[in-house]
Amino acid sequence: MNLVLISAICHMLSEEENRNLLARVYRALAPGGRVAIQDFLLRADKTGPRAAALFSLNMLVNTRGGASYSEDEYTRWLREAGFGEVRRIPLPGPAGVLVGQIV
């Protein structure tokens, strides 16, 4: 498998569940494979962008362990899973795409 797209899923999961998911994705990908995560991306201090921060509050109230996560958190999880290269593709609004690649 060369690409796994995870779109609007990670915010429903806890940190532990996301780490587990990314480890499984890494194992499923072929050498050079990529994962693309599209979701709300918070700043490192988790105070914005506003829509992402408010959405995180919604996940706190309506899920067992979900939240919006920061680019730094996703990058750390991807690196822990084994992805050697991580980059952000900016999108308009509070959502973004992070791409991790096996190198």
N, C-alpha and C positions, 0 to 999 in steps of 0.2 A: 504494500500500500504506500502511495506516495504523498497523500494529503488527507488530513482529517480536519474537518470544519466543526468547531464547537461554537454555535451561535445562540446567544441568549440562554445559556444553560448554567454557567458557573455561578451566577448570582443566586440560584436556588439551592446551592450546595454549601456546606461548611468548608472551612479551610482544609480539614483532613480529607473530606470527600474529593475536593478539587485536586489535592496532591495525589491521591490514589488514582483519579481519573487520568491525570497527565502522565503518571508512571505507566499506566496501561496503554495509553496512546503511544508513548515512546516505544514500548515493546512491540506494538502492532505495525509500526512504520518500517519501511525499507531504509537502508542506508541513504542519506541525503533527503529523507522524507521531511515533511513539514506539518506542523499543526497551526491552524489559524483560529484564534479565540476572538470572537466579536462579542462585546458586552459593554456595559457601563464601566468607565475607568475613572476612578477617583484620583485626585492628587495624593501625594505621599501623606499629607496631614489629614486626609479624609474629610475635609470640609467643603469640597467642591470638586467638579462643577456642581452647581446647585441641584440640577435635575438628578444627577447620579447620587448625591448625598440624600436627597429626599427618597429616591427609589430604595436606597439601602435601608432607610427607616421602615419602608413598606415591607421589605424582606425580613427585617427583624421581627415585625409584628405577625407576618403571615406565613413564615416558614419555620422549620425546626432549627435550621442553622445557617440560612442564607444571608447574604449581604452583598453590597457592591464592594469590589476590591480595588486596590491601587495598582498602577502599572508596576511599581516596585515589587508588590506581592506576587503578581503573576510572573514577573521576570525571575524572581527567586525560585518559585515553584518549578518553572520550566527548566532552569539550570539544575535544580536538585534532581529532576527527572532524567537529566542527561542531555538536554538540548544545548548545543554549543553556541548557537547564534540566536539572538532574540532581537527583533526590531518592531517598532510601532508604525502602523500605517494610519495616519490621522484621518478622521472623518469629521464632518461638521456635526456639532452637537456634543452631548456628553458621552456618546459611545465611541469606541475605537476598536482597532484590530491590532492584536499582537501576534506576530508570526515567530514561532520557534522552529529551528531547523537542526536536524542531526548533521553534524559535520564529521 
